[in-house]
Amino acid sequence: MPHFPPDSVPDAAPQTTPARPASETLYDLLVIGAGPTGLSCAIEAQRAGLRVVLVDKGCVCNSLFHYPSHMTFFTTSELLEIGDIPFPSPNAKPTRNEALEYYRHVAAHYKLDVRQYQRVERVAGSNGNFSVHIVDRFGRQGILLARKLAISTGYYDLPNYMNIPGEELSKVHHYYDDPHPYFGTDVLIIGGKNSAAIAALELWRHGARVTLVHRGAEIHRHVKYWIKPDIENRIKNGEIAAYFDSSVTEIAPDSVTLEISDSRLVLPNDFVFAMTGYRPDFSFLESMGIRFEGADCLPICNPETLESNVPGIYLAGVIVAGSRTNEIFIENGRFHGRQIAQALMLSLAAHK
């Protein structure tokens, strides 16, 4: 079993190749999405002797890169490991930066063929001969051919929009990164779960005047156990203003309007963080013929092989749970790669 600390790996990088007019290679598996689960899919298939390529519209672990810069994981490092590579960390719970470094080194260790910054425009063909049409960041088009596809696109790229006046203003953000730019400003946080609580606390501690608005009656019960009492005490002490059972009805350049019961309140405001959650790109899956069931938009998927209703297209990670995005995380999604690799070996062997 390979073993290395994050800072001792040679300065290697996954292969990145510009888009080309046509593909010269028929890959056994093409993975769409190069997050931890997508990397795991590629590693397991590659270790099984298959020829694999990954494409991602952003960087390696693009969603993780857009997490708050000072974020600490809820889980321990060993539960984030993929490819049988240990994830050593000096902390009881690793940070976002440690995880990014770890996954970079894992990709480099396995010499994964990762095509970064290449967006999938459409998928054509069928089981055994898929054509994946891609566009890179320079607008160049290309086609990659693969016998099988694994979709591991996560859900962090599509925010749940509120559809209220002013949401399109540049002062409104659906992602929180770093507190420094908001020192001395009036900041409104919309939401009552982990991301909202973390943003509110960090912004307050770095000198912002913070107000939190949540449609629920209190901070959500699933907020991390070491964060929940912190945010509740800050609210109780009046250090962070909070309005519960409330909603934002309008955002203006220098103010926000709240609806509280039957009353209306206008607050001065410089920035808004709408931490309203995210959703998978169902339209992208539908464009490939994948069907869904029930109110939670569960994709039709064989639980043993993770093959969707479209032969040759496998699903991995959080998208397996549809809109129930709180059911699958890195900790359990990382095992999907092994399931898919085993199914691929049986399927490809049967067609030889």
Helices and strands as residue ranges (DSSP letters): G 6-8, E 26-32, H 36-47, E 52-55, H 62-65, G 77-80, H 96-109, E 114-115, E 118-126, E 129-136, E 141-151, E 172-173, G 180-182, E 186-190, H 194-205, E 209-214, H 228-236, E 241-244, E 246-252, E 255-260, E 263-268, E 271-274, H 282-287, E 292-293, E 298-299, E 313-315, G 317-321, H 330-333, H 336-350
